[in-house]
């Protein structure tokens, strides 16, 4: 059960949970938009000094955004040292033969496109196209639905791609998620 909870945590972190940079950044930018006018008016009320003003506020906010962007890799490293995050990276999905084409949720892909999964050198890559997890609760491969990746995957329509790496030592990666529209 503890291993299942750790995998769920890793999946949420990988998928777009509250701690991922895009989600945290969006949340912070929303708060910035709510308070920027009030902060600037308060600064004007007390008089502009060398340290305070609209540019000062923007500089502070941009510093926080930079921190958010750099924080996630640090957190993953920290979680790995405590065995809360897998030591191997999740596989990445890309269009076969197209440079810099890593796929993300909602991408439009042509029908009959082929998808390549990377990171197979770390172990066996299991994947599904119906949105189900290739790993069963408890750690066994989902042999009823998951397929072993051996060659690029030809899509025939929309797909809920889910993929994980299973090492020879029995460790699963976090899950790669890509809901693709064809």
N, C-alpha and C positions, 0 to 999 in steps of 0.2 A: 504494500500500500504506500509506503514511504517513497519507493522508487517511482510509482505511478504519479504521485504528487509532484515529485521533482521533474518528471517528464512533462507534466501538464504546465508547470511553471516555465520550463524552457520553451514550450510551444507558445505560450502566451507572450513571452518576451520576444520570441522570433516573429510571431504573427503580427503584432501591432498592439501589444498590451500597453498599459499606462506608462510603463518605463521606457518604451522605445522612443528614440529621438523624434520622429515625426509627430507622435501623439503628444509627447511632453512639450514639444515646441509649439504645436497648435494651441494647447491649453495655455501656455505662457503668453503667447501672442494675443489670445482672447482676453486674458487678464490685463495685459498692457493696454489694449484698446479701451477697456472699461475705465482705467484710471489715469490714462495719459493727460486728458484735459484737466482733470482735477489737480494732478501733480503740477502741471505747468501753471495753472491759475494760482496755486499756493506759492509756487516759486515767485511769480510776479508780485503777489501780495507782500512778500517779505523782502522784495528787492533782489535784483539780479546781482550776484557776486561772480567772482572768477570761477567758482566751482559749480554754480547752479544756473540752470537755464534749460531750454528745450534740448539743446545739443548735448548737455550733460546727461539729461534723462535718457535720451536715445543711446548715448554711449554706454550707460549702465545696462540698459535693456539688451543691447547687442552683445555685451559681455556675457550676460546670462544665457543668451541663445548659443553663443560659442561654447559655453560650459556644457549646456545640454547636449550639443552635438558630440562633444568629446567624452561625455560621461558614460554612455552606453558601453563602448568597448572596455572601459575600466571596470564597469559593473560585471560584465560577462567574465572578465579575467578573475575578478574577486569571487564570483559565484563558482567558477571552476575550481578554485583552490579549496573551496568548502564542499565540493562534489554536489553542488546545487544546480549545476549546468553541465551538460555533456562535454567531455574533453575533445570531442571531434565536432567539426562544423557540419551543419545540415547540408545536404546536396543543394546545388543551385540548378535552376531550370533556365534554359535559353533556347532560342530558335537555332536549329542546326544550320551551321554554315554562315551565320550572321554575327559579325563582331559586335560586342557590347550590346547584346540583346537579352539581358537577364529579364525573365518574366516576373511580373507582379500581379496581384489580384486585379481582375477586371480588364486585363490586356485583351485587345482584339487580335486574334490570330486567324490567318486564312485557313479555311477548311483544307484538309490534307497537308497542313504544316507539320513539320517534324520537330520534336523537342528533344534536346540533349540534356541529360542530367550529369552534372560534374560532381566529383568527390568519390567516385566509385573505387578509387585506389585505396581508400581507407577501410573498405569492407564491402559488404553486399548491399546494394541499394534496392530497397523494396518501394514500390509505388502503387497507387491506385488512381483511377480517373473518375471515380464516382463520389469523391469527397470524404470517403471513409479513411480512417487511420490505418496505415500498413502494420501497425503494432497493436496487438491485443493487450488489454489490461492484464498485468502480470508479466509482460515482456516477451511473449511468443509472437512470431510473425503471424499476421492475419492471412493465413494460407487460403481462406475462402475467397478473399477479394484482392489481396496484394499480389503483384507480379514482381519477379526479379528483373531488374534492369540489365539488359545485355546489349541493346542496340537502340538507336534513336526511336522515339515513340511517334507514330503517325496518328495525328488527330483526325477524327471524322466528324467532329462537331464540338459544341461546348463541353468543357471538362472541368471537374473539380480535382485538379492534380494535388496529390499529397505524397510526399516522399521522405524517407528516412534512410540513414546508413546504419547497418548493424555490423559491428566489428567482430572479428574472430573471438574476441574475449567476451562477447555478449553485451557490449555497451551500445545503446541506441543513441543516435543524434537527435537533436531537436527536429521538428517536422518542417519541411518546406511546404508552403501553401501557395497555390496559384489557381484562382478560379478564372478560367479562360473562356472568352466568348468567341465562338467561331462563326 
